[in-house]
Amino acid sequence: MVNTKVLKYCVKFAWNDITSRKVRSFLTVLGILIGVSALVALMSVGLGMRTQVEEKLTQYLGIAVFIRGESVDVPVSIVPIIERVDHVTNVFPVIQTYGTVDNEPAFVLAIPAEEVKNYMATLTLLEGRLINESDYDAAIIDYILADRLGVDIGDTVVLSAGTIGGTSGVVKVVGVVDPGLTIGMGEMGIIVTPIEYMQDLLNRRGYASLIMVQVDKRENVIAVAEALQQVFPNAKIRTSEELIKRVTEIIDIINVTLLSIASISLIVAALSVMNTIMMVVRERVREIGILKAIGASKNQVLAIFLSEALLFSLMGGIGGIVVGAVGANVAQKVLSEATGIEIPPMIQPEILALGLLIAMFVGMASALYPAYKGALIKPVEALRYE
């Protein structure tokens, strides 16, 4: 059982030492606070970014399997075969390629008109209309490309796409959209046409870049992918789950790198605590001698210095999780204004508790050596110390 009188004395001794040397104590606490706040803020923003990306990718990709080709070389004739596979709810071809619109670089999508909203789940119509089944040489473009080209609804633009054939065509702009999530397209701009028009433009009638296979339930995605691989053993088959996993793995690597950089401040904080406790031991040598002379044990002396380190850790840790939580929201606002992307930080109790535990571990671990050295001081040597 812990002796409460001894414990109270240890805490009182430590607190008196902290308050008697305010500047040194403040700098020690500040070092822990900065390290913990950086970790809490980065973990909160990182978790929020990961969750947001997963949600957006799931919304964008849906529950699907993709049969991909090297270019526009996947035969559309396999669509009826795929439709007969169990758990498949919808199948349609898509062409994805790079090209130019009025000599401006653009990402080109060609989709069956009735599947535009199905494939581009995050799309929002801003002006005009979407392409329909009666369209052939019509197109919708995103607002970035529309602003860059200065085009309006009803204008015509020259579209050149792909590397096969090298031909160009004229399309009429019928709608301006905000595509929402644009994986791999960046700020280049997007143009969407009916798939038949793009097949003719590329001289690849009957072929696509990929076949989109939508599945009824998430738990059936792997089974559908395996069934398609058996039917088409040489095909490149990917699932939406695989793509989401790859993207989130990249985000995790970025987060780990940032947390590793932030951890440097915790190393500095640990050295600061160690230095402070070493100075306290040197300043309190005579008190140690007196305590040992009147019967204090080595563990009791050790507890005095560890109590001071614990107080540093608690003050720095609590301050760190508060500043970190505020900093995460500030970072979110800065990122939102700079990139236009909303990434709400996820400040969870687990993250705050982890920040406090890290602060306590850093403080106690760094103080252990100087505190132990102080506890080993002999009473006679301590009383002789000047």
C-alpha beads as a LAMMPS data file, in Angstrom:
LAMMPS data file: protein, C-alpha beads

386 atoms
385 bonds

1 atom types
1 bond types

-500.0 500.0 xlo xhi
-500.0 500.0 ylo yhi
-500.0 500.0 zlo zhi

Masses

1 110.0

Atoms # bond

1 1 1 0.000 0.000 0.000
2 1 1 1.248 3.474 -0.886
3 1 1 2.026 5.685 2.108
4 1 1 -0.249 8.700 1.527
5 1 1 1.846 10.972 3.755
6 1 1 4.959 10.201 1.727
7 1 1 3.034 10.706 -1.502
8 1 1 1.715 14.091 -0.343
9 1 1 5.215 15.148 0.677
10 1 1 6.643 14.112 -2.710
11 1 1 4.015 16.091 -4.594
12 1 1 4.417 19.120 -2.303
13 1 1 8.212 19.020 -2.639
14 1 1 7.932 18.785 -6.415
15 1 1 5.345 21.562 -6.654
16 1 1 7.417 23.901 -4.481
17 1 1 10.425 23.318 -6.712
18 1 1 8.362 23.985 -9.858
19 1 1 6.866 27.224 -8.515
20 1 1 10.186 28.466 -7.147
21 1 1 11.796 28.262 -10.605
22 1 1 8.966 29.436 -12.832
23 1 1 10.905 30.232 -16.010
24 1 1 12.740 26.892 -16.099
25 1 1 9.543 25.019 -15.284
26 1 1 7.581 26.932 -17.930
27 1 1 10.125 26.108 -20.636
28 1 1 10.121 22.428 -19.649
29 1 1 6.319 22.247 -19.748
30 1 1 6.299 24.196 -23.023
31 1 1 8.575 21.628 -24.663
32 1 1 6.185 18.798 -23.779
33 1 1 3.161 20.900 -24.767
34 1 1 4.540 21.638 -28.241
35 1 1 5.387 18.000 -28.917
36 1 1 2.036 16.660 -27.729
37 1 1 0.003 19.368 -29.491
38 1 1 1.770 18.641 -32.790
39 1 1 1.035 14.919 -32.471
40 1 1 -2.611 15.433 -31.486
41 1 1 -3.221 17.937 -34.295
42 1 1 -1.558 15.770 -36.946
43 1 1 -3.289 12.585 -35.783
44 1 1 -6.681 14.340 -35.787
45 1 1 -6.178 15.891 -39.223
46 1 1 -4.688 12.650 -40.583
47 1 1 -7.598 10.548 -39.336
48 1 1 -10.071 13.082 -40.701
49 1 1 -8.331 13.076 -44.084
50 1 1 -8.254 9.271 -44.219
51 1 1 -11.944 8.977 -43.308
52 1 1 -12.938 11.696 -45.770
53 1 1 -10.984 10.118 -48.624
54 1 1 -12.455 6.679 -47.892
55 1 1 -15.986 8.100 -47.902
56 1 1 -15.426 10.069 -51.109
57 1 1 -13.762 7.153 -52.878
58 1 1 -16.546 4.800 -51.832
59 1 1 -19.076 7.307 -53.138
60 1 1 -17.107 7.829 -56.358
61 1 1 -16.208 4.212 -57.109
62 1 1 -19.254 2.563 -55.572
63 1 1 -19.329 -1.188 -55.057
64 1 1 -17.667 -2.244 -58.271
65 1 1 -15.196 -4.389 -60.171
66 1 1 -13.197 -2.999 -63.101
67 1 1 -11.894 -4.890 -66.110
68 1 1 -9.108 -2.688 -67.445
69 1 1 -7.011 -2.611 -70.599
70 1 1 -3.743 -0.995 -71.627
71 1 1 -5.526 1.646 -73.698
72 1 1 -8.811 1.448 -75.631
73 1 1 -8.563 -2.299 -76.140
74 1 1 -11.236 -3.957 -73.981
75 1 1 -13.973 -5.417 -76.236
76 1 1 -17.465 -4.189 -75.389
77 1 1 -18.805 -7.539 -76.613
78 1 1 -17.978 -9.084 -73.232
79 1 1 -20.677 -6.987 -71.508
80 1 1 -23.516 -9.541 -72.092
81 1 1 -21.287 -12.301 -70.669
82 1 1 -20.536 -10.295 -67.526
83 1 1 -24.233 -9.471 -67.025
84 1 1 -24.912 -13.178 -66.465
85 1 1 -22.505 -13.418 -63.513
86 1 1 -24.216 -13.727 -60.112
87 1 1 -24.546 -10.559 -57.998
88 1 1 -23.802 -8.235 -60.945
89 1 1 -26.384 -5.433 -61.119
90 1 1 -25.061 -3.246 -63.937
91 1 1 -22.328 -3.336 -66.585
92 1 1 -21.197 -0.620 -69.001
93 1 1 -18.053 0.392 -70.941
94 1 1 -15.994 3.519 -70.279
95 1 1 -13.200 5.221 -72.224
96 1 1 -10.617 7.176 -70.227
97 1 1 -7.820 9.009 -72.002
98 1 1 -5.954 12.300 -72.168
99 1 1 -6.396 14.829 -74.912
100 1 1 -6.882 18.499 -75.704
101 1 1 -9.890 20.790 -75.977
102 1 1 -9.145 23.812 -78.186
103 1 1 -5.463 22.940 -77.580
104 1 1 -5.891 23.002 -73.787
105 1 1 -4.955 19.717 -72.006
106 1 1 -7.923 17.810 -70.616
107 1 1 -8.918 14.438 -69.225
108 1 1 -11.393 12.788 -71.593
109 1 1 -14.201 10.510 -70.445
110 1 1 -16.612 8.722 -72.742
111 1 1 -19.582 7.018 -71.108
112 1 1 -22.966 5.739 -72.237
113 1 1 -25.254 8.766 -71.803
114 1 1 -27.618 6.985 -69.429
115 1 1 -24.721 6.016 -67.128
116 1 1 -23.086 9.439 -66.618
117 1 1 -24.584 10.058 -63.166
118 1 1 -24.096 6.406 -62.286
119 1 1 -20.369 6.505 -63.069
120 1 1 -19.692 10.049 -61.821
121 1 1 -21.552 9.773 -58.516
122 1 1 -20.125 13.039 -57.144
123 1 1 -21.058 15.103 -60.225
124 1 1 -23.175 18.267 -59.858
125 1 1 -24.771 20.000 -62.859
126 1 1 -24.052 23.750 -62.779
127 1 1 -25.385 24.932 -66.147
128 1 1 -27.221 23.430 -69.121
129 1 1 -27.926 19.704 -69.129
130 1 1 -26.234 16.326 -69.176
131 1 1 -25.754 14.348 -72.368
132 1 1 -28.677 12.098 -73.316
133 1 1 -29.177 9.023 -75.487
134 1 1 -30.066 11.071 -78.560
135 1 1 -26.770 12.991 -78.412
136 1 1 -23.801 12.016 -80.547
137 1 1 -21.326 14.922 -80.836
138 1 1 -22.352 16.655 -77.594
139 1 1 -20.220 17.102 -74.496
140 1 1 -20.265 18.315 -70.920
141 1 1 -17.209 19.963 -69.404
142 1 1 -16.216 20.828 -65.867
143 1 1 -16.202 24.429 -64.670
144 1 1 -12.379 24.568 -64.553
145 1 1 -12.075 23.832 -68.267
146 1 1 -15.043 26.081 -69.094
147 1 1 -13.422 29.027 -67.299
148 1 1 -10.059 28.371 -68.904
149 1 1 -11.528 28.250 -72.414
150 1 1 -14.168 30.911 -71.844
151 1 1 -16.906 28.756 -73.379
152 1 1 -20.648 28.855 -72.707
153 1 1 -23.542 26.489 -73.259
154 1 1 -24.056 25.977 -77.006
155 1 1 -20.452 26.760 -78.012
156 1 1 -18.456 24.268 -80.035
157 1 1 -14.907 23.150 -79.214
158 1 1 -12.304 21.063 -81.010
159 1 1 -11.631 17.804 -79.176
160 1 1 -8.544 15.688 -79.791
161 1 1 -8.138 12.563 -77.692
162 1 1 -5.914 9.542 -77.288
163 1 1 -2.899 8.338 -79.192
164 1 1 -4.693 5.987 -81.598
165 1 1 -5.647 7.521 -84.930
166 1 1 -4.651 11.052 -83.958
167 1 1 -7.884 12.585 -85.270
168 1 1 -9.878 15.512 -83.933
169 1 1 -13.553 16.344 -83.892
170 1 1 -15.908 19.161 -83.051
171 1 1 -18.340 18.779 -80.156
172 1 1 -21.064 21.037 -78.806
173 1 1 -20.997 21.973 -75.124
174 1 1 -24.417 21.217 -73.608
175 1 1 -23.551 21.374 -69.894
176 1 1 -21.063 22.644 -67.323
177 1 1 -20.548 20.489 -64.223
178 1 1 -18.640 20.194 -60.992
179 1 1 -17.300 16.603 -61.077
180 1 1 -16.636 16.517 -57.317
181 1 1 -13.909 13.963 -56.645
182 1 1 -11.467 13.758 -59.562
183 1 1 -9.002 10.935 -58.997
184 1 1 -5.778 11.450 -60.922
185 1 1 -7.232 14.335 -62.955
186 1 1 -6.039 17.214 -60.781
187 1 1 -6.778 20.686 -62.093
188 1 1 -6.435 19.660 -65.741
189 1 1 -10.150 19.802 -66.523
190 1 1 -12.565 17.131 -67.729
191 1 1 -14.712 16.680 -70.812
192 1 1 -17.354 13.959 -71.121
193 1 1 -18.834 12.700 -74.405
194 1 1 -21.093 9.809 -75.463
195 1 1 -18.994 6.661 -75.811
196 1 1 -20.022 6.101 -79.446
197 1 1 -18.583 9.452 -80.490
198 1 1 -15.249 8.775 -78.804
199 1 1 -15.027 5.269 -80.280
200 1 1 -15.458 6.754 -83.762
201 1 1 -13.006 9.567 -83.053
202 1 1 -10.371 7.047 -81.962
203 1 1 -11.354 4.588 -84.684
204 1 1 -12.009 1.972 -81.987
205 1 1 -15.683 1.120 -82.452
206 1 1 -16.631 -1.732 -80.133
207 1 1 -13.769 -1.147 -77.655
208 1 1 -13.324 0.673 -74.340
209 1 1 -10.642 1.442 -71.740
210 1 1 -12.475 -0.435 -69.023
211 1 1 -15.684 -2.226 -68.213
212 1 1 -17.454 -1.031 -65.082
213 1 1 -19.107 -3.908 -63.218
214 1 1 -21.408 -2.884 -60.367
215 1 1 -22.205 -5.399 -57.636
216 1 1 -25.280 -5.741 -55.400
217 1 1 -23.480 -5.970 -52.018
218 1 1 -20.006 -5.118 -50.739
219 1 1 -19.448 -8.636 -49.401
220 1 1 -19.940 -10.046 -52.918
221 1 1 -17.258 -7.909 -54.617
222 1 1 -14.444 -10.442 -54.133
223 1 1 -16.625 -13.340 -55.330
224 1 1 -17.571 -11.425 -58.495
225 1 1 -13.920 -10.480 -59.140
226 1 1 -12.846 -14.128 -58.777
227 1 1 -15.657 -15.307 -61.065
228 1 1 -14.674 -12.766 -63.738
229 1 1 -11.021 -13.777 -63.453
230 1 1 -12.017 -17.371 -64.176
231 1 1 -14.079 -16.320 -67.198
232 1 1 -11.369 -13.926 -68.455
233 1 1 -8.077 -15.360 -67.107
234 1 1 -5.888 -12.833 -68.965
235 1 1 -7.887 -9.747 -67.966
236 1 1 -6.684 -7.084 -65.538
237 1 1 -9.367 -7.084 -62.863
238 1 1 -9.426 -4.598 -59.992
239 1 1 -12.000 -3.908 -57.309
240 1 1 -13.041 -0.614 -55.762
241 1 1 -11.863 -1.996 -52.412
242 1 1 -8.342 -2.463 -53.790
243 1 1 -8.221 1.061 -55.179
244 1 1 -9.470 2.557 -51.900
245 1 1 -6.925 0.501 -49.968
246 1 1 -4.051 1.695 -52.168
247 1 1 -5.005 5.347 -51.778
248 1 1 -5.441 5.072 -47.995
249 1 1 -2.067 3.293 -47.737
250 1 1 -0.441 6.306 -49.403
251 1 1 -2.237 8.621 -46.967
252 1 1 -1.058 6.474 -44.050
253 1 1 2.552 6.740 -45.257
254 1 1 2.214 10.535 -45.439
255 1 1 0.707 10.632 -41.944
256 1 1 3.471 8.443 -40.488
257 1 1 6.100 10.687 -42.085
258 1 1 4.500 13.812 -40.616
259 1 1 4.150 12.186 -37.181
260 1 1 7.807 11.132 -37.300
261 1 1 8.813 14.731 -37.958
262 1 1 6.555 15.925 -35.124
263 1 1 8.128 13.359 -32.800
264 1 1 11.416 15.255 -32.996
265 1 1 9.868 17.898 -30.738
266 1 1 9.080 15.165 -28.196
267 1 1 12.737 14.109 -28.209
268 1 1 13.691 17.721 -27.478
269 1 1 11.075 17.775 -24.694
270 1 1 12.508 14.578 -23.211
271 1 1 16.003 16.070 -23.140
272 1 1 14.565 19.201 -21.520
273 1 1 12.903 17.162 -18.753
274 1 1 16.076 15.146 -18.202
275 1 1 18.162 18.308 -17.959
276 1 1 15.689 19.906 -15.540
277 1 1 15.587 16.899 -13.217
278 1 1 19.397 16.667 -13.283
279 1 1 19.596 20.324 -12.225
280 1 1 17.018 19.729 -9.482
281 1 1 19.066 16.802 -8.154
282 1 1 22.217 18.919 -8.049
283 1 1 20.397 21.769 -6.312
284 1 1 18.749 19.469 -3.762
285 1 1 21.745 17.385 -2.730
286 1 1 21.747 18.698 0.846
287 1 1 17.972 18.102 1.186
288 1 1 18.514 14.549 -0.064
289 1 1 21.175 14.033 2.594
290 1 1 18.898 15.335 5.340
291 1 1 16.005 13.159 4.169
292 1 1 18.184 10.071 4.093
293 1 1 19.704 10.948 7.491
294 1 1 16.232 10.983 9.079
295 1 1 15.279 7.661 7.515
296 1 1 14.022 8.285 3.979
297 1 1 14.515 5.279 1.691
298 1 1 16.001 5.261 -1.788
299 1 1 12.548 4.675 -3.305
300 1 1 11.083 7.629 -1.419
301 1 1 13.805 9.951 -2.713
302 1 1 13.265 8.518 -6.204
303 1 1 9.538 9.221 -5.873
304 1 1 10.199 12.900 -5.081
305 1 1 11.973 13.554 -8.379
306 1 1 9.632 11.368 -10.413
307 1 1 6.721 13.323 -8.913
308 1 1 8.181 16.489 -10.346
309 1 1 8.584 14.861 -13.758
310 1 1 4.983 13.606 -13.515
311 1 1 3.717 17.123 -12.806
312 1 1 5.663 18.451 -15.795
313 1 1 4.161 15.678 -17.947
314 1 1 0.595 16.263 -16.789
315 1 1 0.754 20.019 -17.292
316 1 1 2.450 19.673 -20.683
317 1 1 0.168 16.823 -21.744
318 1 1 -3.095 18.531 -20.789
319 1 1 -1.965 21.786 -22.364
320 1 1 -0.807 19.865 -25.435
321 1 1 -4.109 18.101 -26.096
322 1 1 -6.011 21.392 -25.709
323 1 1 -3.667 23.278 -28.044
324 1 1 -3.586 20.274 -30.405
325 1 1 -7.377 20.149 -30.641
326 1 1 -7.511 23.881 -31.386
327 1 1 -4.588 23.578 -33.793
328 1 1 -6.318 20.781 -35.724
329 1 1 -9.306 23.028 -36.391
330 1 1 -7.040 25.915 -37.387
331 1 1 -5.093 23.620 -39.749
332 1 1 -8.386 22.457 -41.272
333 1 1 -9.436 26.038 -41.994
334 1 1 -6.038 26.874 -43.512
335 1 1 -6.126 23.762 -45.735
336 1 1 -9.709 24.486 -46.719
337 1 1 -8.882 28.051 -47.784
338 1 1 -5.685 27.003 -49.569
339 1 1 -7.015 23.948 -51.425
340 1 1 -10.794 24.257 -51.322
341 1 1 -10.990 20.765 -49.808
342 1 1 -12.982 20.264 -46.630
343 1 1 -11.123 17.883 -44.298
344 1 1 -12.842 17.993 -40.897
345 1 1 -10.425 16.830 -38.168
346 1 1 -11.549 13.860 -36.091
347 1 1 -10.658 14.729 -32.501
348 1 1 -11.474 11.453 -30.777
349 1 1 -11.079 10.656 -27.067
350 1 1 -8.587 7.922 -27.979
351 1 1 -6.297 10.470 -29.630
352 1 1 -6.488 12.826 -26.645
353 1 1 -5.823 9.972 -24.208
354 1 1 -2.893 8.793 -26.331
355 1 1 -1.446 12.312 -26.326
356 1 1 -1.613 12.461 -22.527
357 1 1 -0.091 8.987 -22.170
358 1 1 2.750 9.900 -24.527
359 1 1 3.445 13.039 -22.480
360 1 1 3.552 11.024 -19.246
361 1 1 5.775 8.364 -20.789
362 1 1 8.210 10.904 -22.227
363 1 1 8.418 12.825 -18.957
364 1 1 8.784 9.813 -16.658
365 1 1 11.171 7.900 -18.924
366 1 1 13.491 10.880 -19.417
367 1 1 13.509 11.656 -15.668
368 1 1 14.210 8.102 -14.553
369 1 1 18.006 8.182 -14.939
370 1 1 18.731 11.506 -13.156
371 1 1 16.159 10.659 -10.456
372 1 1 17.790 7.275 -9.874
373 1 1 21.232 8.892 -9.659
374 1 1 19.848 11.303 -7.063
375 1 1 18.341 8.455 -5.042
376 1 1 21.759 6.748 -4.863
377 1 1 23.428 9.741 -3.174
378 1 1 24.787 8.752 0.262
379 1 1 23.825 10.884 3.298
380 1 1 27.441 11.637 4.324
381 1 1 28.398 12.781 0.789
382 1 1 25.223 14.857 0.526
383 1 1 25.792 16.653 3.846
384 1 1 29.409 17.452 2.824
385 1 1 28.204 18.918 -0.493
386 1 1 28.689 22.643 -0.936

Bonds

1 1 1 2
2 1 2 3
3 1 3 4
4 1 4 5
5 1 5 6
6 1 6 7
7 1 7 8
8 1 8 9
9 1 9 10
10 1 10 11
11 1 11 12
12 1 12 13
13 1 13 14
14 1 14 15
15 1 15 16
16 1 16 17
17 1 17 18
18 1 18 19
19 1 19 20
20 1 20 21
21 1 21 22
22 1 22 23
23 1 23 24
24 1 24 25
25 1 25 26
26 1 26 27
27 1 27 28
28 1 28 29
29 1 29 30
30 1 30 31
31 1 31 32
32 1 32 33
33 1 33 34
34 1 34 35
35 1 35 36
36 1 36 37
37 1 37 38
38 1 38 39
39 1 39 40
40 1 40 41
41 1 41 42
42 1 42 43
43 1 43 44
44 1 44 45
45 1 45 46
46 1 46 47
47 1 47 48
48 1 48 49
49 1 49 50
50 1 50 51
51 1 51 52
52 1 52 53
53 1 53 54
54 1 54 55
55 1 55 56
56 1 56 57
57 1 57 58
58 1 58 59
59 1 59 60
60 1 60 61
61 1 61 62
62 1 62 63
63 1 63 64
64 1 64 65
65 1 65 66
66 1 66 67
67 1 67 68
68 1 68 69
69 1 69 70
70 1 70 71
71 1 71 72
72 1 72 73
73 1 73 74
74 1 74 75
75 1 75 76
76 1 76 77
77 1 77 78
78 1 78 79
79 1 79 80
80 1 80 81
81 1 81 82
82 1 82 83
83 1 83 84
84 1 84 85
85 1 85 86
86 1 86 87
87 1 87 88
88 1 88 89
89 1 89 90
90 1 90 91
91 1 91 92
92 1 92 93
93 1 93 94
94 1 94 95
95 1 95 96
96 1 96 97
97 1 97 98
98 1 98 99
99 1 99 100
100 1 100 101
101 1 101 102
102 1 102 103
103 1 103 104
104 1 104 105
105 1 105 106
106 1 106 107
107 1 107 108
108 1 108 109
109 1 109 110
110 1 110 111
111 1 111 112
112 1 112 113
113 1 113 114
114 1 114 115
115 1 115 116
116 1 116 117
117 1 117 118
118 1 118 119
119 1 119 120
120 1 120 121
121 1 121 122
122 1 122 123
123 1 123 124
124 1 124 125
125 1 125 126
126 1 126 127
127 1 127 128
128 1 128 129
129 1 129 130
130 1 130 131
131 1 131 132
132 1 132 133
133 1 133 134
134 1 134 135
135 1 135 136
136 1 136 137
137 1 137 138
138 1 138 139
139 1 139 140
140 1 140 141
141 1 141 142
142 1 142 143
143 1 143 144
144 1 144 145
145 1 145 146
146 1 146 147
147 1 147 148
148 1 148 149
149 1 149 150
150 1 150 151
151 1 151 152
152 1 152 153
153 1 153 154
154 1 154 155
155 1 155 156
156 1 156 157
157 1 157 158
158 1 158 159
159 1 159 160
160 1 160 161
161 1 161 162
162 1 162 163
163 1 163 164
164 1 164 165
165 1 165 166
166 1 166 167
167 1 167 168
168 1 168 169
169 1 169 170
170 1 170 171
171 1 171 172
172 1 172 173
173 1 173 174
174 1 174 175
175 1 175 176
176 1 176 177
177 1 177 178
178 1 178 179
179 1 179 180
180 1 180 181
181 1 181 182
182 1 182 183
183 1 183 184
184 1 184 185
185 1 185 186
186 1 186 187
187 1 187 188
188 1 188 189
189 1 189 190
190 1 190 191
191 1 191 192
192 1 192 193
193 1 193 194
194 1 194 195
195 1 195 196
196 1 196 197
197 1 197 198
198 1 198 199
199 1 199 200
200 1 200 201
201 1 201 202
202 1 202 203
203 1 203 204
204 1 204 205
205 1 205 206
206 1 206 207
207 1 207 208
208 1 208 209
209 1 209 210
210 1 210 211
211 1 211 212
212 1 212 213
213 1 213 214
214 1 214 215
215 1 215 216
216 1 216 217
217 1 217 218
218 1 218 219
219 1 219 220
220 1 220 221
221 1 221 222
222 1 222 223
223 1 223 224
224 1 224 225
225 1 225 226
226 1 226 227
227 1 227 228
228 1 228 229
229 1 229 230
230 1 230 231
231 1 231 232
232 1 232 233
233 1 233 234
234 1 234 235
235 1 235 236
236 1 236 237
237 1 237 238
238 1 238 239
239 1 239 240
240 1 240 241
241 1 241 242
242 1 242 243
243 1 243 244
244 1 244 245
245 1 245 246
246 1 246 247
247 1 247 248
248 1 248 249
249 1 249 250
250 1 250 251
251 1 251 252
252 1 252 253
253 1 253 254
254 1 254 255
255 1 255 256
256 1 256 257
257 1 257 258
258 1 258 259
259 1 259 260
260 1 260 261
261 1 261 262
262 1 262 263
263 1 263 264
264 1 264 265
265 1 265 266
266 1 266 267
267 1 267 268
268 1 268 269
269 1 269 270
270 1 270 271
271 1 271 272
272 1 272 273
273 1 273 274
274 1 274 275
275 1 275 276
276 1 276 277
277 1 277 278
278 1 278 279
279 1 279 280
280 1 280 281
281 1 281 282
282 1 282 283
283 1 283 284
284 1 284 285
285 1 285 286
286 1 286 287
287 1 287 288
288 1 288 289
289 1 289 290
290 1 290 291
291 1 291 292
292 1 292 293
293 1 293 294
294 1 294 295
295 1 295 296
296 1 296 297
297 1 297 298
298 1 298 299
299 1 299 300
300 1 300 301
301 1 301 302
302 1 302 303
303 1 303 304
304 1 304 305
305 1 305 306
306 1 306 307
307 1 307 308
308 1 308 309
309 1 309 310
310 1 310 311
311 1 311 312
312 1 312 313
313 1 313 314
314 1 314 315
315 1 315 316
316 1 316 317
317 1 317 318
318 1 318 319
319 1 319 320
320 1 320 321
321 1 321 322
322 1 322 323
323 1 323 324
324 1 324 325
325 1 325 326
326 1 326 327
327 1 327 328
328 1 328 329
329 1 329 330
330 1 330 331
331 1 331 332
332 1 332 333
333 1 333 334
334 1 334 335
335 1 335 336
336 1 336 337
337 1 337 338
338 1 338 339
339 1 339 340
340 1 340 341
341 1 341 342
342 1 342 343
343 1 343 344
344 1 344 345
345 1 345 346
346 1 346 347
347 1 347 348
348 1 348 349
349 1 349 350
350 1 350 351
351 1 351 352
352 1 352 353
353 1 353 354
354 1 354 355
355 1 355 356
356 1 356 357
357 1 357 358
358 1 358 359
359 1 359 360
360 1 360 361
361 1 361 362
362 1 362 363
363 1 363 364
364 1 364 365
365 1 365 366
366 1 366 367
367 1 367 368
368 1 368 369
369 1 369 370
370 1 370 371
371 1 371 372
372 1 372 373
373 1 373 374
374 1 374 375
375 1 375 376
376 1 376 377
377 1 377 378
378 1 378 379
379 1 379 380
380 1 380 381
381 1 381 382
382 1 382 383
383 1 383 384
384 1 384 385
385 1 385 386
